């Protein structure tokens, strides 16, 4: 779901875990989800931003009449 911020999704998972798990387990869940977002989601977003900012490739210019430069 692209419309849900990562921090909000992690916070909801942690809040749910608080009702069922020990505090150490809740901290572990928070750490795993945070690491996943930093390691998997953010590099993809950075790659998309870089490709959007990259200038379009200019077509190659060939010498006219077969002359070489």
C-alpha positions as CSV (number, residue, x, y, z in Angstrom):
1,X,0.0,0.0,0.0
2,X,1.8,3.1,-1.2
3,X,-0.5,5.5,0.5
4,X,0.4,4.3,4.1
5,X,3.6,5.8,5.4
6,X,6.2,3.3,6.5
7,X,6.5,4.7,10.0
8,X,2.7,4.5,10.5
9,X,2.7,0.8,9.4
10,X,5.6,0.0,11.7
11,X,3.9,1.8,14.6
12,X,0.7,-0.1,14.1
13,X,2.5,-3.4,14.0
14,X,4.3,-2.5,17.2
15,X,1.1,-1.4,18.9
16,X,-0.6,-4.7,18.0
17,X,2.4,-6.7,19.3
18,X,2.3,-4.9,22.6
19,X,-1.0,-6.6,23.4
20,X,0.3,-10.1,22.8
21,X,4.1,-10.2,23.3
22,X,6.8,-9.4,25.9
23,X,8.5,-6.0,25.7
24,X,11.7,-7.6,24.4
25,X,9.8,-9.2,21.6
26,X,8.1,-5.9,20.7
27,X,11.5,-4.2,20.5
28,X,12.7,-7.0,18.3
29,X,9.7,-6.6,15.9
30,X,10.3,-2.8,15.8
31,X,14.0,-3.4,15.0
32,X,13.3,-5.9,12.3
33,X,10.7,-3.8,10.5
34,X,12.8,-0.7,10.8
35,X,15.8,-2.5,9.3
36,X,13.7,-3.9,6.5
37,X,12.4,-0.4,5.6
38,X,15.9,1.1,5.6
39,X,17.4,-1.8,3.7
40,X,14.7,-2.6,1.2
41,X,12.3,0.2,0.7
42,X,14.5,3.3,0.9
43,X,17.1,2.1,-1.7
44,X,14.2,1.5,-4.2
45,X,12.9,5.0,-3.6
46,X,16.4,6.5,-4.0
47,X,16.8,4.6,-7.3
48,X,13.5,6.0,-8.5
49,X,14.5,9.5,-7.6
50,X,17.8,9.2,-9.3
51,X,16.3,7.9,-12.5
52,X,13.7,10.8,-12.5
53,X,16.5,13.4,-12.0
54,X,18.8,11.9,-14.6
55,X,19.0,13.9,-17.9
56,X,17.5,12.2,-20.9
57,X,20.1,10.6,-23.2
58,X,20.9,12.8,-26.2
59,X,20.9,11.0,-29.6
60,X,24.3,10.2,-31.0
61,X,25.5,12.6,-33.6
62,X,27.0,11.0,-36.7
63,X,29.3,12.8,-39.0
64,X,27.7,13.8,-42.3
65,X,28.8,12.2,-45.6
66,X,30.7,9.4,-43.8
67,X,33.5,11.8,-42.6
68,X,35.0,11.0,-39.3
69,X,35.6,13.6,-36.6
